[in-house]
Amino acid sequence: MSDCIFCRIVNGEIPSYKVYEDDHFLAFLDISQFTRGHTLVIPKKHYEFVWDVVEIGNYINVAQKVAQHYRTLGYKYVDSLSFGRAVQHAHIHLVPQGEGHSDYTEALSGLDAFVSDSKRRPTAEEGNKLVEKLKL
C-alpha cells in the first residue's frame, strides 16, 4: 500500500532506525519511544493486522529473537504490545526496560508522550546511538 507509512519505511521512502532486517521482516525504533529502545517489528509484506500474517510463526520468532537480543544487552524486561488501529500494518511493539523498572514507571510515564507522538522522538544522534547499541 503506497499510503501506508510502514510500507513506505520498508521501501526506503521514509528513513528509520533499523535494528534488524531479513527478507521478510523489519525491526526499527518507534519514533515515539515509549521507553528508550522501544522497537516495532513488522512484516515487510503489508498485512492489516498481526493475525493476518500468513507466516505468523516466523513473525513471532523474529520478535522473540529481537527481544532475547535485548535481554542479552541487559534489559531485564521486554514487554510486548500489539495494536492495529493507529497504523493499519501488522506490528508488534517491543518495550525494553532495565533493572529497577519492574513497576513499569518508565513505560507508564511514556504513555502520554507516546499518545502525543512528539515528546520522546529521538534526535538523529540519539537514534543512531540506540541503533548502534541495539542492532543485531
GIKAKA-V818904 format. One record per residue. N is the residue number from 1. RES is the residue in one letter. PSI is psi in whole degrees, 0 to 359 (none if undefined). BURIAL is # if it has 9 or more other ideal C-beta (glycine too) atoms within 8 Angstrom, else .. D_LAST is the distance of its C-alpha to the last C-alpha in whole Angstrom. Layout:
N/RES/PSI/BURIAL/D_LAST
N/RES/PSI/BURIAL/D_LAST
This chain:
1/M/122/./28
2/S/336/./28
3/D/359/./29
4/C/123/#/26
5/I/323/./23
6/F/324/#/20
7/C/323/#/22
8/R/326/#/22
9/I/313/#/19
10/V/318/#/18
11/N/359/./20
12/G/12/./19
13/E/335/./23
14/I/130/./21
15/P/153/./18
16/S/165/./15
17/Y/92/#/12
18/K/133/#/10
19/V/343/#/6
20/Y/143/#/6
21/E/138/./9
22/D/194/./11
23/D/336/./15
24/H/341/#/16
25/F/157/#/13
26/L/137/#/12
27/A/130/#/10
28/F/159/#/11
29/L/134/#/13
30/D/135/#/16
31/I/335/./19
32/S/342/#/21
33/Q/67/#/19
34/F/313/#/21
35/T/163/#/19
36/R/125/./17
37/G/359/#/13
38/H/122/#/15
39/T/146/#/13
40/L/137/#/14
41/V/123/#/13
42/I/153/#/16
43/P/146/#/17
44/K/327/./18
45/K/141/./21
46/H/121/#/23
47/Y/139/#/24
48/E/317/./26
49/F/156/./25
50/V/319/#/23
51/W/354/./26
52/D/346/./26
53/V/117/#/23
54/V/317/./24
55/E/48/./21
56/I/326/#/21
57/G/316/./20
58/N/322/#/17
59/Y/311/#/16
60/I/323/./16
61/N/321/./14
62/V/315/#/11
63/A/318/#/12
64/Q/318/./12
65/K/314/#/9
66/V/315/#/8
67/A/316/#/11
68/Q/322/./11
69/H/316/#/7
70/Y/322/#/9
71/R/324/#/12
72/T/340/./11
73/L/359/./11
74/G/359/./14
75/Y/119/#/15
76/K/323/#/17
77/Y/139/#/18
78/V/95/#/16
79/D/156/#/18
80/S/146/#/18
81/L/152/./21
82/S/113/./22
83/F/160/./25
84/G/22/#/26
85/R/321/./28
86/A/314/./27
87/V/116/./25
88/Q/64/./26
89/H/128/#/23
90/A/132/#/21
91/H/143/#/19
92/I/128/#/17
93/H/131/#/17
94/L/123/#/15
95/V/93/#/16
96/P/144/#/15
97/Q/145/#/18
98/G/184/#/18
99/E/141/./21
100/G/359/./25
101/H/23/#/24
102/S/344/./25
103/D/10/./28
104/Y/19/#/25
105/T/307/./27
106/E/317/#/24
107/A/315/#/23
108/L/324/./27
109/S/337/./28
110/G/351/#/25
111/L/312/#/27
112/D/317/./29
113/A/321/#/27
114/F/316/#/25
115/V/320/./28
116/S/343/./29
117/D/23/./26
118/S/332/./27
119/K/330/./27
120/R/12/#/23
121/R/130/#/22
122/P/148/#/20
123/T/167/./21
124/A/319/./19
125/E/315/./19
126/E/316/./18
127/G/316/#/15
128/N/321/#/14
129/K/318/./14
130/L/316/#/12
131/V/317/#/9
132/E/320/./9
133/K/320/./9
134/L/340/#/6
135/K/137/./4
136/L/none/./0
